[in-house]
């Protein structure tokens, strides 16, 4: 079976010490979500097989000749497609990278996407090139004016470039240590 909808009955708050107290207002979260609805309507078994993700996935795959049929590459493509959608929308709404709070979560999302991109063969910033495709795919549903897309791309490019430099410095240090160790 496949779960496509669940109900969460919320009636307690758990504090930092683990104590539970009744909520002021009880509620039910019906966790179906847009992607799940589309998956069902399109007769797919994964949200990543729907037209919400496939155009983005195909675009990314074409950039590095990745194959959807390869199970490992499929995971990389799914992570990148999911994360670039999040990054594009959050940054276009004013989200910023930082070392704390929401900005740090955003930074971690970018870094995870970059790590999956490197597994596919991206060796330089690439997410910023995908953001316009996200904007294009959601045109008419979620409008991103060209200047917002351009600013979003620039923000992504700068953050990606910093992370690529960090990765390259780290790998350089590791290789130097390995060379030094093997010389002994």
Residue pairs with C-beta under 8 A, 6 or more apart in sequence:
2 45
4 32
4 36
4 39
4 40
5 30
5 31
5 32
5 36
6 30
6 31
7 28
7 29
7 30
7 31
8 28
8 29
8 31
9 26
9 28
10 23
10 26
10 27
10 28
10 29
11 22
11 23
11 26
12 20
12 21
12 22
12 23
13 20
13 21
13 22
13 23
14 20
15 21
34 52
35 47
35 50
35 52
36 47
38 47
38 50
38 51
38 52
39 45
39 46
39 47
39 49
39 50
42 49
42 50
42 51
44 50
47 53
48 54
48 57
48 74
48 77
48 78
48 81
48 82
52 137
53 78
53 81
53 82
55 133
55 137
56 81
56 84
56 85
56 130
56 133
56 134
56 137
57 68
57 77
57 78
57 80
57 81
58 68
59 130
59 133
60 66
60 77
60 80
60 81
60 84
60 120
60 130
61 67
61 68
61 73
61 77
63 122
63 126
63 129
63 130
64 120
64 121
64 122
65 121
66 73
66 76
66 77
66 120
66 121
67 73
68 74
68 77
72 119
73 120
75 116
76 116
76 117
76 119
76 120
77 120
79 112
79 113
79 116
80 113
80 116
80 117
80 120
80 127
80 130
83 109
83 110
83 112
83 113
83 127
84 113
84 127
84 130
84 131
84 134
85 134
86 109
87 106
87 109
87 110
87 113
87 127
87 131
87 156
88 131
88 134
88 135
88 144
88 152
88 156
89 134
89 142
90 106
91 106
91 152
91 155
91 156
92 135
92 144
92 148
92 149
92 151
92 152
95 102
95 103
95 106
96 103
96 106
96 155
97 103
97 106
97 107
97 110
97 155
97 159
98 104
98 106
98 107
99 107
107 159
110 127
110 156
110 159
110 160
110 163
111 163
113 127
114 122
114 127
114 160
114 163
114 164
114 167
117 126
117 127
118 167
124 164
125 156
125 157
125 160
125 161
125 164
126 160
127 156
127 160
128 153
128 154
128 156
128 157
128 160
129 153
131 149
131 152
131 153
131 156
132 149
132 153
135 144
135 149
138 144
144 152
